[in-house]
């Protein structure tokens, strides 16, 4: 399982989340909404400090991670983070690892 972030999505993190070198950003399962993987759950993103990360990805000296407690959500899929330019928001795709 891995995380991949497009250049456009990375620019969004810099602008919208004011992400800078040394920051750590977590992807997590949150109750509510839906995703292609789980009805009733959606993907959240926040600045956070890693506790027990099982998946990490570093780009522009920013660490993106998924905690062990959220690994179930991804169901052995890679996470692709891109930018939906028409809505100026992140979009997520999940591809079997």
C-alpha positions as CSV (number, residue, x, y, z in Angstrom):
1,X,0.0,0.0,0.0
2,X,1.3,3.5,-0.9
3,X,0.4,7.1,-1.1
4,X,0.9,9.1,-4.3
5,X,0.3,12.8,-4.6
6,X,0.2,14.8,-7.9
7,X,2.0,18.1,-8.3
8,X,-1.3,20.0,-8.5
9,X,-2.5,18.4,-5.3
10,X,0.8,19.2,-3.6
11,X,0.3,22.9,-4.6
12,X,-3.1,22.7,-3.0
13,X,-1.6,21.4,0.3
14,X,0.9,24.4,0.2
15,X,-1.8,26.9,-0.5
16,X,-4.9,25.7,1.4
17,X,-3.3,23.9,4.3
18,X,-0.3,26.2,4.4
19,X,1.9,23.1,4.5
20,X,5.6,23.8,4.8
21,X,8.8,21.9,5.0
22,X,8.7,19.7,8.1
23,X,4.9,19.4,8.4
24,X,3.2,16.0,8.8
25,X,-0.2,15.4,7.3
26,X,-2.4,12.4,8.1
27,X,-5.0,10.7,5.9
28,X,-7.7,9.1,8.1
29,X,-11.0,7.3,8.0
30,X,-13.9,9.4,9.2
31,X,-17.5,8.5,9.9
32,X,-19.9,10.0,7.5
33,X,-20.1,10.4,3.7
34,X,-19.1,7.6,1.4
35,X,-16.3,6.4,-0.7
36,X,-15.8,3.8,-3.3
37,X,-14.4,1.5,-0.6
38,X,-16.8,2.0,2.3
39,X,-20.3,3.3,2.5
40,X,-20.8,5.6,5.5
41,X,-17.1,6.5,5.7
42,X,-15.0,9.1,3.9
43,X,-11.4,10.1,3.8
44,X,-10.2,13.0,6.0
45,X,-7.0,14.9,6.0
46,X,-5.4,16.9,8.8
47,X,-2.0,18.1,10.1
48,X,-1.1,15.7,12.8
49,X,1.9,14.0,14.5
50,X,2.5,10.4,13.5
51,X,2.0,7.9,16.3
52,X,2.0,4.5,14.6
53,X,2.2,5.2,10.9
54,X,2.1,2.2,8.6
55,X,2.3,4.0,5.3
56,X,4.3,7.1,4.7
57,X,5.2,9.3,1.7
58,X,7.5,12.3,1.6
59,X,7.3,15.1,-0.9
60,X,8.7,18.6,-0.7
61,X,10.0,17.6,2.8
62,X,6.4,17.1,4.0
63,X,5.5,13.7,5.4
64,X,2.1,12.3,4.5
65,X,1.0,9.2,6.5
66,X,-1.7,6.7,7.4
67,X,-1.9,5.4,10.9
68,X,-2.2,1.7,11.7
69,X,-5.7,2.3,13.1
70,X,-6.9,3.6,9.8
71,X,-5.3,1.0,7.5
72,X,-8.5,-1.0,7.4
73,X,-10.2,1.8,5.4
74,X,-7.8,1.5,2.4
75,X,-8.5,-2.3,2.1
76,X,-5.1,-3.0,0.5
77,X,-5.5,-0.1,-2.0
78,X,-3.0,2.5,-3.0
79,X,-4.2,6.1,-2.4
80,X,-3.8,8.5,-5.3
81,X,-4.4,12.2,-4.4
82,X,-5.1,14.6,-7.2
83,X,-6.7,18.0,-7.6
84,X,-10.2,18.4,-9.1
85,X,-9.5,21.7,-10.8
86,X,-13.2,22.5,-11.5
87,X,-14.0,22.4,-7.8
88,X,-10.5,23.4,-6.5
89,X,-10.5,20.5,-4.1
90,X,-8.7,17.3,-3.5
91,X,-9.9,14.1,-5.2
92,X,-9.0,10.6,-4.2
93,X,-8.6,7.4,-6.3
94,X,-8.0,4.0,-4.8
95,X,-6.3,1.3,-6.9
96,X,-5.6,-2.3,-5.7
97,X,-2.1,-2.6,-4.5
